[in-house]
Amino acid sequence: MHRESDVGPRYSPISEVKRLVVVWLVLGVVLLLFELHHLAFYALFGAIGSLAAALVAVFAPSAVAVQAGVAVGVGLAGVVAVRPFVSKAFEVRHGHGARGVHGGLVGQEAMTLDQVGAAHLVGHVRLAGERWLAVSGGGGTIPAGTTVLVTAVQGTTLVVWPLDDIGGGAPGIGSSGCDEAPDGADGRTT
């Protein structure tokens, strides 16, 4: 004689619904936590898409493809249609005026690691713990160990001025004395 408890747990459609809903909710929470760390407003819409998929999972637990489609569709729609406005509002409210990755470097202080000169003498600086290619904005040579100010970014090369020279003929931040990065310093081939 077999009793029901000897056979093992029975399949329950309710448990499948709960499992899928929990998976989508956990994914949404993980994406929200990621968003709180980065504030780029991509993961936020992925999280909203995951929450929308969790809602679909409540009503259609076996339609996993539909759930994934809803997650992707809602996420993409948010990134394309809403993210530009959210990003602009956040920037205006919080004053984060950095123009992308490189725009945030302008105005930062760095330390020369070796001799930095004009286009013919590309050197290196340490900025935010990273080594960057650098050229002198004034065309003169800057010795190693000098504190400099980043005045422009050209490709992957920083244009720098020694802090001692700031105010004595250095161009305004964001402009530079030369139009192009030295040959090869910006990753382009000529």
N, C-alpha and C positions, 0 to 999 in steps of 0.2 A: 504494500500500500504506500502510495506516494502522497505525502502531504504537500501542500503548497509551499511551506517553508523549506522543504528539502530540495525543491526544484531550483531555487535561487530567486533573485529579484526579478520581478516582471517588468516588461517594457512599459513605460508610461509616456504618452505624448506630452504630458505636462512637464516632465523632466527635460524633454528635448527643448521645449519652449524656454524653460528657465535657463538651460545651459547656453543656448544661443543668445538670449538677452544678456546674460552675464558676460559672455565673451565680448559682445559689442559695447557694453557699458564699461568694462575694464579697459578696452582699447580707447574708448573716448576719454576716460580719466587719465590714462597714460599720456595721450596726446595733449590734454589740457595742462598737465604738469610740465611737459616738454615746452609748451607755448609760454607758460609762466617764466620759464628760464630764458627763452630766446626773444620773445616779443617780436617775432617777424610776421605774425598773423597768417601763417600757412597751416600750422598744426591746429590752430583754433578751428578752422573750417573742416579739417579732417576729423576733429572731435565732434563737431556738429553733425557731420555726415555719419559718424559711427552711432551717435545717439538716434539719428533718424533711422538707421538700419536696425537698431534695437527695437524701435517702435514697430517696424515692419515685421520683425521676428516674433513679436507678440501675436500678431494676427496671421502670419504665414510662416510658421517655423520651418517648413520643409523647403521653402523657396530661398535657398541660400544665395543663388545667383541674383535673384531680385534684391535681396538685402545688400549684397556687395555692389550691385548697380546703383542702388539708392545712396549708399555711402559715398561712392565715387562721384556720382552726379551732384549730390548736395555739396560735397567738398569742393569740386571744381567750380560749381556755380558761385559759391561763396568767394573763392579766390579770385575769380574773374570779375564778378559783379560788385562785390561788397568790400573786398580787401583794400582796394585803392582809397576808398573813403575812410575806412577805419584807420589805415596807416596815416593818412593826412591829418585826421582829427587827433590821433595820438601825438603826432609830431608837433602840431600847433599847441596842444594842451601842455605837453611835457617839455617842449623846447628842445627836442632832439633834432638838431639841425644837421647832423652828419649826412653828407651826400653819398650814400653807399659806403662800401668798405674804405676806399681810398680817400673820400672826402673827410672822413673822421681823422685822418692822419695829419692833415694840414693844420698847423698851429701847435703840433706836439713837439716836445723836446726829445732829442736823440743824442747818442754819443758816437763819435766817429771811432771805428775800429782800426782803420788804416788811413792812409793819406787819401783825401778826397779832393778832386780838382774839377776842371771843366770836362767837356765831352771826351777829350782824349785821355783823361785820368779818372776813370770810374773807380770809386771806392765803396766802402761799406759802412753802414751805421747800425747800431743796435737800437731798436724801437719796440717797445712793448714786448721785450724778451725775444724778438725775432731779428734776424740779420737781413738788411735791405740794401740793394744797390743804391748809390747816391752820387750826385754830382753837385759841385759848388754853384750856387746861383749867381755869384759875382764873377765866376771865371777864375778866381784865385785859388791857390792851394790851401786846404785846411788840414792841419796836422792831426795825427791819431790822438785820441783822448780828449778831443775838443767837444764841448757841449754845443749842439747846433739846433736850429729851429727849422722844421719842415715848412717850406713856403709853397710848394706845389708838388703834384704827383704827375709824372709823365710815363704812362705805361706801368711798368713795375719799378721805375726808378724815382727816388725821392730827390727833389731839389732842395738843398739845405743852405743855410747861412749860419755862420758862427754867431752865437749870442752876443759876443763883444761888438760885432759890427751892426747889430740891429739898431736902427735909428740913424745910422751913419751912411745912408745911401742904399740900404736894402730895399727891394721892391715890396709892395704890399703883399700880405699873405694871400695865396691863391694865384698870384701871377709869378712869372719867372723871367729871368733875363735871357733865356734861350727858348726857342720854339719847339725843339724836338729833343727826345732823349738821345743819348749817344748811340752810335751804331751798335745794334745787337742788344742793348740794354733793356729794350722794351719787348723783346721776344720776336720782333719782326725781322725778316731778312730782306736785304736790299739787293 
